[in-house]
Amino acid sequence: MSYVDEVIDRVVKENPSEPEFHQAVKEVLESLRPVVEANEESFRKDAVLERIVNPERQIKFRVPWVDDKGQVQVNTGYRVQFNSAIGPYKGGLRLHPSVNLGIIKFLGFEQIFKNSLTGLPIGGGKGGSDFDPKGKSDREVMAFCQSFMTELSKYIGADTDVPAGDIGTGAREIGYMFGQYKRLRGVFEGVLTGKGLTYGGSLARTEATGYGLLYITEELMKCHGQSLEGKTIVVSGAGNVATYAIQKAHQLGAKVVTCSDSTGWVYDPDGIDVAALKEIKEVKRARLTEYKNYRPNSEYHEGKGVWTVKCDIALPCATQNELDLDDAKALVANGVIAVAEGANMPTTLEATEYLQKNGVFFLPGKAANAGGVATSALEMSQNSERLSWSFDEVDAKLKGIMVGVYHNIDEAAKKYGFEGNYVVGANIAGFEKVVTAMNAQGIV
Ligand code: NDP
């Protein structure tokens, strides 16, 4: 049995009930075959793959808090510190009822390679809780965040592990967590990113993942003799990534005609109104059913459906495994040119293969959504030098990083004879840097 197959088998056996983690490991290791096979003997001897699929540390803890009725609630918190070979652990905190150890591990594993691809000195980690901020009062959210941070604060720090936002963790949650960390540890330091602008946050961090997604998609199109001008785009999601992806797509001359949340989706033939979307989601924290009140020409549909809409480019920006084989078939039948992942692992393995076989340019999330963590790293730099850069300065750096990520993955794919396969390119480029750093640091 090949070394790659052996390690995949071991991961499945040793981590039962973690299907998302198995999926992420398979996707990465399968595409690393050419590199592993070229170094099989030394990699096997040094257990390189066993070390890369095992987190350096995983922390699981109780999070008790009191709800508005005086009832004590108990959630579970997680922080997986996956790999610190190239810098302090860095990765978001997800607050969603679906969170479990396997989901946090899949996200942390992906984060190692994504962070490496940015070219910045950040290791991979991820955390979160099965707490659902939806429908909770501000006081309840604060009570949860304070309890969560009371435990988490023992394991993080500006030079060790710097968490950020993710699904369910926005500016409000980061603010409450930062306040509690400062109170407990007595230091004002850049321990979290995605902070408010009045206390160390970076301009353009809010926009970064969505904007970065469009910068890399623009570069992809440019390198294939096309542009975003006049293109029709479908987007899923209606959160942070989706909102700013839509905004930047419009600025670059494309038209985004859909968005979605966990209950339904919107089709707006005139292009999604970003101001309306922000008011519904960021201010009112309401459902997309409200969108029709702002745009009478639009349609609202219950359930899932954005991938059935004819488009040139598809940008999945909601959650994992939201674009399956049937969706990929519908997109191809409608003539899609490119799919770029704003979310983490939104496309199933079968769907990814189908898109690639049918000549669709496919940019995986670890490259396409790296703008968020890259700008978080820029926030860390600003915090360390106690300075704030202008919006344009951060945005220009973000654009440079995303263009660099595209060429980095494109060249890695070419080097190993997989031209145009950006999944292989991203995994190889991310992996090579991390393994070189791990080897240099001995068996740790
Ligand atoms: P938000 O919480 O702001 O938005 C998530 C959106 O996806 C919401 O519209 C939500 O709908 C929808 N959604 C969530 N879960 C499901 C589900 N199970 N089925 C259908 N729709 C769902 O999160 P973000 O925009 O920050 O994150 C979106 C994705 O991007 C995630 O995969 C995240 O890991 C990834 N990402 C985020 C980065 C960031 O900087 N924020 C950086 C890199 C990646 P509803 O409102 O109904 O919950």
Residues whose N, C-alpha, C, O or C-beta is under 5 A from the ligand:
A	BS01	NDP	G165 D166 I167 G168 T209 G237 A238 G239 N240 V241 A242 S260 D261 S262 T263 C317 A318 T319 Q320 G342 A343 N344 N369 G372
